């Protein structure tokens, strides 16, 4: 299986969701700014947004896909379809109860997520109110994630990857209406929190239609407890916790930041910049990679598994290293152009940009950690990724509190970067120790070439940036500023691509996979033969 095309498919859908998320957050920044109403809303939005990212982008795959694959290979497609139906209907019954309990749980959730709000009764009360309105999304997100996992297990990646887009379209539409009607900040936040809950229902409806059109069919059956469902439940909780380590770090950072006025909002906006490249590669890798590794494990193809992991790492670094370099070089103009409108002022821009620079350092580690966790999930042994996820939370909390006094929100972002690096290093070391996968000499050469190209791009962008500064200033209209920013980013991308190809940082098989196919009826070209090669053949070049 060639990883490039399905990764680009899922990554493109995820990138579309992230781009719509940028539009959404730019509208939120203009509507709410970074005051006490914004802080209250972002705490209420943090939990649904966490579940949207973690569950809506494939975190149940580590639990569902291996069990589904085992049932399908052992008992046939009909048994696997029956398992899917029982899992979805059983979860629906449980989650309706969970959604109803959200009203009672809201004060406790706000206390856990933002303990610093207890010093401000008004902010705490608003956060509780908004949490109650948005909480139903959690139940819908879990149900939607199970449906998406069922589609992913059939290699139907597009519909599942596009589901989060539905959520952002609804929220962007509402925000435009709110901007046009000029509602007060508390009322705007109330309408927005209500829309979050309703958007989850729309996401479930989208995936129901996709399942109806797939071989799995509509998942309506009588819930029944089976050994397979027990295995799914035993894997689900540790799988969600391990897959959502990056998001758990952000939640832990929110706890630390809640005592600093404005810091919750600054971290939220910086996290949006961080999540765009991370979502493109990490989510797509977690979705596409797991079924392929599960197949290799089932067939005892250790060489193929190691080859798939190495190619995935190369693709991840090809995206995250230049993204990190670009964010380090251009964080201030990026934040200014995207968010400095309405209630979001220059001080907010500087604080958010400072945090974004430190978060940029977390990108390679977070993406590699997502890849390194998949072999453990494929073996239905999530203990090691779970341990790494817990370490992420502990490091983020401990270093976040330690660095907060000196660096503020930026210190909390640095703690996230340290946690992501430790997580990736730990998981990679365990994979090598257990002889599951280790870096190939060729892959190390590619990594050095990619790193050198990224550093050169960052230096070039810093040198060229003063020339574009007059066009990036807030005095100009948004189209002019956005066009200048796109030009800078485009120049950086062209320079990086030229350098990485010249230095040999990309596998020739990846380049050949983008060449057009021959005419119908013609003999397959060498590039087509590479596309149909096994992971081991791809590893051999």
SERO-358737 format. One line per 10 residues: number of its first residue (from 1); their letters; for each residue x, y, z of C-alpha. Coordinates in pm, 1 decimal. Each point is the difference from the previous one (the first is absolute). Layout:
N
NUM = A = X/Y/Z; ... .
This chain:
541
1 = XXXXXXXXXX = 0.0/0.0/0.0; 133.0/346.8/-94.0; -47.3/228.6/298.3; 37.2/325.2/-192.1; -340.2/24.6/-168.3; -225.4/-105.4/291.0; 206.1/220.0/233.1; -48.5/295.7/-235.8; -373.2/-78.0/-23.0; -53.4/-9.7/376.6 .
11 = XXXXXXXXXX = 250.7/277.6/58.8; -168.9/221.7/-257.5; -340.7/-50.5/160.1; 148.1/69.9/342.7; 178.2/308.3/-133.9; -331.5/125.8/-139.5; -153.7/-41.3/344.7; 295.3/181.6/156.2; -22.4/285.1/-251.9; -369.1/40.1/74.1 .
21 = XXXXXXXXXX = 102.2/-9.5/364.1; 228.6/296.5/-67.7; -289.5/191.7/-152.4; -210.6/-96.0/302.3; 266.6/109.8/247.7; 69.9/324.7/-183.5; -371.7/77.4/31.4; 4.9/-101.7/368.7; 301.1/226.7/59.5; -177.8/292.2/-163.1 .
31 = XXXXXXXXXX = -321.6/-72.0/192.3; 130.5/-91.5/346.6; 365.0/115.6/9.7; 192.0/-128.2/304.6; -203.4/137.2/292.6; -180.0/-186.8/277.2; -286.5/-105.9/-230.5; 248.7/-148.6/-248.1; 185.8/-181.8/277.9; -328.9/-143.4/131.3 .
41 = XXXXXXXXXX = -108.4/-111.2/-346.0; 333.7/-162.0/-86.7; -4.1/-204.4/319.8; -353.9/-116.2/-85.6; 108.7/-61.7/-360.3; 319.7/-180.2/101.7; -168.4/-325.5/100.5; -229.0/-32.2/-307.4; 288.5/113.4/-222.1; 225.6/-258.0/165.3 .
51 = XXXXXXXXXX = -251.0/-276.2/-73.8; -55.9/134.1/-352.5; 371.0/-19.2/-76.0; 85.5/-317.0/187.4; -311.1/-205.8/-81.1; -112.7/164.7/-319.7; 343.1/-52.7/-156.5; 44.8/-368.2/66.8; 92.6/-58.0/363.5; -236.2/-298.0/21.6 .
61 = XXXXXXXXXX = 182.0/-159.4/-294.4; 260.2/-158.8/233.5; -280.2/-184.3/180.6; -241.0/-69.0/-285.7; 219.0/-81.6/-301.9; 207.9/-288.2/147.1; -308.8/-170.1/148.0; -196.6/48.1/-324.0; 294.5/-134.3/-203.6; 29.9/-305.5/226.4 .
71 = XXXXXXXXXX = -374.4/-76.3/-31.3; -1.2/52.5/-375.7; 300.6/-224.6/-62.1; -121.6/-269.2/240.4; -376.7/-6.5/-51.3; -68.8/191.7/-320.5; -146.4/334.1/-107.7; -351.3/-73.9/130.1; 130.5/-49.3/355.1; 203.8/320.4/-25.8 .
81 = XXXXXXXXXX = -309.2/189.3/-119.3; -203.0/-135.7/290.7; 273.9/108.7/241.7; -9.8/352.1/-146.9; -376.6/24.0/40.7; 4.4/-118.6/363.2; 285.3/236.8/89.2; -172.4/307.9/-144.2; -347.4/-68.7/142.1; 134.8/-96.2/341.7 .
91 = XXXXXXXXXX = 209.2/316.9/14.2; -300.9/208.6/-100.3; -205.3/-120.5/297.2; 282.8/70.0/244.6; 85.6/339.9/-146.8; -354.0/134.7/15.6; 18.9/-54.3/376.2; 340.9/169.1/7.9; -132.6/305.6/-180.4; -284.4/33.6/251.3 .
101 = XXXXXXXXXX = 249.8/-13.8/287.2; 194.3/293.6/-141.5; -219.9/258.1/170.8; 93.7/-131.8/344.7; 366.1/-53.2/-87.6; 65.7/349.9/-141.3; 119.8/176.0/321.9; 240.0/-283.5/78.8; 134.6/-4.7/-354.2; 70.5/374.1/6.5 .
111 = XXXXXXXXXX = 168.6/-38.5/338.8; 229.6/-268.5/-144.4; 73.3/179.9/-327.0; 48.1/349.6/143.5; 56.2/1.8/377.6; 120.5/359.2/-24.2; -353.6/113.7/-90.3; -114.5/-49.0/360.5; 150.2/342.4/77.4; -245.0/162.2/-242.5 .
121 = XXXXXXXXXX = -362.0/-111.1/69.0; -136.6/164.1/-316.6; 251.7/-169.9/-225.8; -60.9/-334.3/173.0; -380.3/35.1/-35.5; 27.7/82.8/-370.3; 230.9/-296.2/-59.3; -247.4/-235.4/171.2; -288.3/140.9/-205.3; 185.1/-39.0/-330.2 .
131 = XXXXXXXXXX = 121.5/-349.9/95.0; -358.3/-118.1/58.6; -102.1/126.3/-343.6; 294.1/-159.3/-182.2; 17.4/-327.2/195.0; -233.4/-208.8/-224.7; 270.7/16.6/-265.3; 209.4/-247.8/201.8; -256.8/-277.5/-38.7; -45.1/69.2/-370.3 .
141 = XXXXXXXXXX = 379.9/8.0/-50.1; 46.4/-348.2/146.7; -281.1/-140.7/-214.1; 138.2/170.1/-310.9; 346.9/-134.7/73.9; -126.9/-358.7/12.4; -170.8/48.5/-335.0; 317.1/154.4/-144.6; 206.2/-294.9/127.0; -239.8/-239.0/-173.9 .
151 = XXXXXXXXXX = 53.9/189.2/-326.0; 377.6/11.1/50.1; 10.9/-376.8/57.7; -145.3/-34.8/-353.1; 268.2/240.5/-134.6; -274.7/259.7/-58.8; 196.9/295.0/135.4; -153.2/301.9/-173.4; -346.4/12.7/162.7; 141.1/-47.6/350.2 .
161 = XXXXXXXXXX = 269.6/263.2/-56.0; -254.7/253.1/-129.3; -233.6/-37.6/299.7; 176.1/268.2/212.5; -43.5/240.5/-292.7; -377.0/-10.4/62.7; 53.7/129.9/354.6; 211.8/294.3/-112.1; -238.1/96.8/-281.6; -285.4/31.2/251.8 .
171 = XXXXXXXXXX = 208.0/205.0/245.8; 141.6/231.2/-268.9; -349.6/66.3/-133.9; -129.0/90.9/346.7; 297.4/226.6/71.2; -58.1/192.3/-321.9; -362.8/51.8/104.3; 110.0/115.5/346.9; 245.1/248.6/-151.1; -270.1/141.1/-225.9 .
181 = XXXXXXXXXX = -255.4/33.7/281.6; 254.5/146.7/249.8; -98.5/-203.2/305.8; 164.6/65.6/338.5; 299.1/-217.3/92.4; -185.1/-212.1/262.7; -293.1/-57.5/-235.2; 229.3/-84.7/-292.0; 180.7/-254.1/215.7; -333.4/-151.1/110.3 .
191 = XXXXXXXXXX = -121.7/-43.9/-358.8; 335.5/-145.5/-100.5; 4.6/-253.2/286.2; -350.9/-114.9/-97.9; 110.4/-43.2/-361.2; 292.7/-216.4/110.0; -241.2/-251.4/151.9; -228.0/-2.9/-304.7; 290.1/-35.3/-244.3; 82.0/-338.0/154.4 .
201 = XXXXXXXXXX = -343.4/-126.6/-104.6; 66.9/115.7/-355.9; 329.8/-189.3/-0.4; -176.7/-322.8/104.8; -257.6/47.7/-278.5; 278.4/42.0/-258.6; 169.5/-323.9/106.2; -330.0/-190.6/14.7; -51.4/81.6/-367.8; 356.4/-115.4/-79.0 .
211 = XXXXXXXXXX = -52.0/-328.7/186.2; -332.0/-55.6/-174.5; 180.6/25.2/-336.3; 282.0/-233.9/111.7; -0.7/-382.8/26.7; -47.7/34.8/377.9; -349.6/146.5/-42.0; -200.6/191.3/258.9; 105.1/-103.6/353.8; -345.5/-68.3/146.0 .
221 = XXXXXXXXXX = -20.7/-318.8/202.9; -76.1/-118.2/352.4; 300.2/64.9/231.2; 150.4/-322.7/133.2; 309.6/-47.2/219.3; 259.2/-225.1/-168.5; 367.8/-87.7/63.2; 93.8/217.8/-299.2; -178.5/301.7/147.3; 175.2/-67.0/328.9 .
231 = XXXXXXXXXX = 334.4/4.0/-181.0; -98.0/326.9/-169.5; -89.1/162.3/333.8; 322.1/-120.8/164.6; 201.8/155.1/-282.7; -208.0/315.6/-47.7; 79.4/197.9/314.5; 378.5/-51.4/-2.7; -5.2/42.0/-378.1; -180.5/333.5/20.7 .
241 = XXXXXXXXXX = 232.0/121.8/275.2; 312.7/-106.4/-191.3; -117.3/133.4/-338.1; -106.5/328.5/154.3; 329.9/71.7/175.7; 52.9/319.4/-199.3; -346.4/127.2/87.4; 40.6/-108.4/363.6; 313.1/213.2/14.7; -200.2/301.3/-118.7 .
251 = XXXXXXXXXX = -268.0/-67.6/264.0; 271.2/-21.4/267.6; 144.2/325.9/-132.5; -344.2/161.5/30.0; -6.2/-95.1/368.5; 335.0/170.5/53.7; -97.2/305.5/-206.3; -336.3/55.5/169.5; 161.7/208.0/276.2; 147.1/250.5/-251.2 .
261 = XXXXXXXXXX = -242.4/255.1/-154.2; -20.3/-52.6/-376.0; 238.4/-297.9/-2.0; -273.2/-256.5/-75.1; -95.3/194.3/-312.8; 361.9/55.6/-111.8; 76.0/-370.2/30.6; -317.5/-88.8/-184.7; 86.9/219.5/-299.9; 362.9/-122.4/-1.5 .
271 = XXXXXXXXXX = -125.3/-357.8/13.9; -206.3/63.0/-313.4; 318.6/80.1/-193.6; 167.4/-306.8/148.1; -286.5/-232.1/-85.7; -18.9/79.9/-373.6; 319.3/-180.3/-112.4; -29.7/-252.8/282.5; -354.9/-87.3/-101.9; 98.7/-37.6/-364.8 .
281 = XXXXXXXXXX = 263.2/-265.4/64.3; -64.0/-147.6/345.6; -371.1/-60.2/-44.8; 44.5/-143.5/-348.5; 281.9/-225.3/119.7; -201.0/-124.1/295.3; -294.0/-75.0/-228.6; 174.9/-150.9/-303.3; 292.8/-167.6/174.2; -185.6/-214.7/251.9 .
291 = XXXXXXXXXX = -189.5/-227.9/-243.1; 320.9/-63.1/-195.6; 206.5/-78.0/311.7; -281.3/-221.9/132.2; 15.8/-195.8/-326.8; 379.0/-37.7/28.1; -31.5/-121.2/360.6; -271.0/-249.5/-90.8; 210.4/-138.6/-289.2; 324.9/-2.6/200.4 .
301 = XXXXXXXXXX = 163.0/243.5/-244.4; 249.5/166.7/234.8; 209.3/142.2/-284.2; -303.2/156.2/-164.6; -110.1/153.4/330.2; 341.7/157.6/60.9; 6.9/134.1/-356.9; -345.9/157.0/36.9; 102.9/169.3/326.9; 318.6/141.7/-153.3 .
311 = XXXXXXXXXX = -182.2/136.9/-305.1; -265.5/151.0/227.1; 267.9/175.7/207.1; 154.1/148.2/-313.4; -336.6/133.9/-115.8; -68.8/141.0/347.2; 332.3/183.0/15.0; -47.3/132.8/-353.8; -306.3/186.3/129.8; 79.0/85.7/362.0 .
321 = XXXXXXXXXX = 363.4/114.7/-23.5; -62.8/273.1/-261.2; -322.9/94.4/178.3; 190.9/41.4/326.0; 270.6/204.0/-174.1; -259.3/224.1/-165.2; -187.6/54.8/325.9; 324.1/90.3/178.2; 85.1/255.5/-268.3; -345.2/148.3/-65.1 .
331 = XXXXXXXXXX = -206.8/-50.2/315.6; -62.6/372.5/63.6; -121.9/91.7/-351.2; -205.6/-321.3/-20.1; -179.4/74.8/328.3; -43.1/366.5/-89.9; -150.5/-66.3/-343.1; -229.6/-282.7/111.5; -121.0/122.9/338.1; 74.7/371.9/56.9 .
341 = XXXXXXXXXX = -346.0/133.8/-75.7; -278.4/148.8/210.7; 51.7/-79.9/369.3; 337.7/-173.6/-62.2; 275.6/263.2/41.1; 378.5/28.4/-44.0; 74.5/-122.5/353.8; -202.6/-313.6/-69.8; 197.2/-48.7/-323.1; 338.5/16.5/173.5 .
351 = XXXXXXXXXX = -99.0/-236.6/280.6; -158.5/-251.1/-238.7; 298.3/11.8/-237.8; 243.6/-58.4/287.3; -193.7/-310.6/105.3; -27.5/-120.1/-362.6; 379.3/10.1/-43.4; 48.8/-243.2/287.6; -286.1/-220.9/-115.1; 170.5/-26.2/-340.3 .
361 = XXXXXXXXXX = 275.7/-202.6/165.5; -257.2/-263.8/98.8; -110.0/-74.4/-358.1; 254.1/-269.5/-102.0; -23.5/-181.8/333.8; -381.1/0.8/6.2; -22.8/-137.2/-356.2; 260.2/-273.2/58.7; -167.2/-101.6/327.6; -327.6/-53.7/-189.0 .
371 = XXXXXXXXXX = 177.7/-234.0/-243.0; 200.0/-185.7/265.8; -317.9/-80.1/194.4; -167.9/-187.3/-287.6; 197.9/-330.5/25.2; -109.4/-36.3/363.9; -365.4/62.7/-89.7; 19.9/-249.0/-287.7; 109.3/-263.7/253.0; -285.7/101.5/234.8 .
381 = XXXXXXXXXX = 257.8/97.9/265.9; -54.5/368.3/82.3; 190.0/-1.4/331.5; 319.6/159.0/-135.9; -175.2/286.0/-188.3; -219.9/55.8/305.4; 306.0/30.4/223.3; 151.3/247.7/-246.0; -325.0/202.1/-3.1; -3.3/20.3/378.8 .
391 = XXXXXXXXXX = 361.0/121.4/-10.5; -109.9/273.9/-241.5; -256.9/128.9/250.4; 242.5/-16.9/293.9; 276.4/182.6/-190.3; -238.9/265.5/-130.8; -140.5/70.1/346.3; 331.4/-3.9/187.9; 203.9/202.8/-249.6; -300.4/220.5/-77.9 .
401 = XXXXXXXXXX = -28.0/113.5/360.9; 380.1/33.3/20.5; 32.5/216.3/-313.5; -323.7/196.8/34.2; 140.6/251.1/247.1; 298.5/81.9/-223.2; -144.6/-23.2/-353.0; -378.7/15.7/45.4; -205.8/-170.1/-270.2; 315.9/-60.2/-205.2 .
411 = XXXXXXXXXX = 148.5/-204.0/285.5; -307.3/-224.4/1.0; 41.6/-48.7/-377.4; 364.2/-96.0/56.3; -115.4/-264.2/249.2; -221.5/-152.4/-272.5; 299.6/-13.1/-235.8; 211.9/-178.2/261.5; -277.5/-251.0/66.4; -47.3/-80.8/-371.7 .
421 = XXXXXXXXXX = 374.3/-55.8/-46.8; 19.6/-232.7/299.3; -306.0/-194.7/-119.1; 141.6/-61.0/-348.3; 344.4/-93.1/134.9; -147.3/-249.4/247.7; -227.2/-171.9/-252.3; 276.2/-16.2/-262.6; 241.8/-151.0/251.2; -251.3/-271.1/98.0 .
431 = XXXXXXXXXX = -63.6/-86.9/-366.1; 373.2/-42.0/-56.9; 50.9/-197.3/323.2; -280.3/-241.2/-94.6; 144.9/-33.9/-352.5; -325.7/121.2/-158.7; 153.7/287.7/-195.8; 320.5/203.8/-8.5; 119.4/288.2/-219.3; 157.0/-114.0/-325.6 .
441 = XXXXXXXXXX = 325.2/158.4/-114.9; -180.3/139.7/-303.2; -270.4/152.1/221.4; 259.8/169.3/219.8; 153.2/156.5/-311.0; -341.2/125.5/-107.5; -58.9/145.1/347.1; 326.5/197.6/-6.2; -81.2/136.4/-346.0; -350.7/103.3/109.1 .
451 = XXXXXXXXXX = 136.9/164.4/316.0; 264.7/194.5/-193.7; -259.7/114.6/-255.0; -235.1/116.1/275.8; 270.5/197.9/178.9; 106.4/165.7/-326.0; -361.5/91.4/-70.4; -40.1/156.3/346.2; 315.0/211.0/-44.9; -115.2/114.7/-344.3 .
461 = XXXXXXXXXX = -347.2/95.1/127.8; 147.9/201.7/286.1; 221.3/183.6/-252.4; -285.7/75.0/-242.1; -264.0/81.9/262.5; 103.6/368.8/52.3; -61.6/64.4/-370.8; -361.6/-115.2/36.0; -61.8/165.6/338.3; -160.3/318.6/-142.4 .
471 = XXXXXXXXXX = -264.7/-209.4/-178.9; -61.0/-212.8/311.1; -76.3/298.5/225.9; -355.6/29.4/144.6; -42.2/332.0/-183.6; -57.3/-191.0/-325.2; -316.3/-186.6/-93.5; -29.9/-370.3/75.5; 32.1/-111.2/-367.4; 328.8/189.0/-36.1 .
481 = XXXXXXXXXX = 140.6/-137.2/325.8; -117.9/-353.3/-70.6; 143.1/11.9/-351.6; 340.0/113.8/130.9; -4.3/-278.5/260.7; -90.4/-259.9/-265.4; 285.8/126.1/-216.7; 247.7/-38.1/285.9; -124.8/-349.7/82.6; 2.8/-95.9/-367.4 .
491 = XXXXXXXXXX = 360.5/115.0/-43.2; 98.9/-202.0/304.7; -179.6/-309.5/-130.8; 164.0/25.3/-343.6; 344.0/43.2/156.4; -52.4/-295.2/233.7; -122.4/-229.5/-278.8; 293.1/92.8/-224.4; 253.2/-59.3/278.8; -150.7/-326.5/121.8 .
501 = XXXXXXXXXX = -2.1/-146.7/-352.1; 353.6/125.2/-71.5; 131.1/-146.2/326.9; -178.9/-333.3/-49.4; -238.1/40.8/292.9; -298.5/-167.1/-166.3; -26.9/-360.3/-115.2; -9.0/-42.2/-378.3; -299.5/-234.3/34.7; -197.8/285.5/157.5 .
511 = XXXXXXXXXX = 88.2/233.0/-287.1; -88.0/-261.7/-263.6; -340.2/-60.1/161.6; -107.9/349.6/-113.9; 78.3/-60.4/-369.4; -302.0/-39.2/-230.3; -92.3/-352.8/-100.2; 38.2/-130.5/-355.5; -280.4/-9.3/-254.3; -268.9/-267.6/43.6 .
521 = XXXXXXXXXX = 116.1/-328.6/-139.7; 368.8/94.5/7.2; 262.7/-189.1/188.8; 49.5/107.5/360.4; 288.5/234.3/55.9; 266.7/-38.2/261.9; -173.8/256.6/215.5; -323.5/-200.5/-10.8; 190.2/-309.2/99.6; 136.3/184.4/300.3 .
531 = XXXXXXXXXX = -350.3/115.0/93.7; -114.8/-362.9/13.6; 307.2/-118.9/187.7; -11.8/-143.9/346.6; 125.8/208.4/294.9; 319.6/-208.4/-0.9; 62.4/75.9/-366.1; -60.1/367.7/66.7; 253.9/-15.2/280.9; 258.5/-141.9/-242.7 .
541 = X = -49.7/302.6/-225.7 .
